[in-house]
Structure formats: C-alpha cells, structure tokens
Amino acid sequence: MTTLEGPAQRLTVIVGEDDRVGHRPLYTEIVHRAHAAGLIGASVFRGIEGFGATGMVHTNRLLDLSEDLPVTVVMVDTAERIGALLPQLEEIVGDGLVLLEDVRVVHHAGQPAP
C-alpha cells in the first residue's frame, strides 16, 4: 500500500449528477480514470442543494425534487500524479468546475486491498 505525507495537491471536480460520458455518469468516469492513473484515492460526494453557472438552484427537497444535484469528486495525491490526470479531465468535463489546491497531508493510513 502506498501512503502519502507532506506536500500534495487536492483536485476537486464539481459536476452535475446527470452529466455523462457515453452511457456512464461523469463522476464514475472520473473515479475510474483516477484509479487507472494510479492515484491513491478518490471520493464522490452528492450535494443536497446547489447552483452553478446557469444560476438554477437544484435541490433534493421533496416539493422541488431535482434529478441533477451537484456531485463533487475529491482526489489527493502528489502534484505529479494529479498533473498527469488533468489533461484527461479537460477532455471529459464540459459544464463543471475543476479546482486544484496545494495541501499538506498530515495523516494517511489504510489497510491494503485484499
């Protein structure tokens, strides 16, 4: 298992839940590409409410049920690995927001895959 400590980068991609690459959800495609690129990990978080460039508010409240809620994919790894993934994201992320931040990993531990 690879661990990461010290200087790193956090790559955050915010897209719509209904965004697609072919027949696959965009957030799923991002996770699979991050995995194939050897990143240490990626997590997807589904928003309960938000708005973006269109200005339309999407919410999960029952009366205003939306099918296109915001979805955030967060990845943290070395600048080299994150940088190698960025061109792929530029190809597949149309509407959305891609953020890149320098971070410091204080603790990273996990169990090896079975």
HULIN-V219676 format. One record per helix or strand. SS is the DSSP state (~ for helix, > for strand). FROM is the first residue (numbers start at 1). LEN is the number of residues. If there is no record, write none. Layout:
BEGIN
((SS	FROM	LEN) (SS	FROM	LEN))
END
This chain:
BEGIN
((>	6	11) (>	20	2) (>	24	2) (~	26	11) (>	42	5) (>	49	2) (>	58	2) (~	62	3) (>	65	1) (>	70	8) (~	79	14) (>	97	9))
END
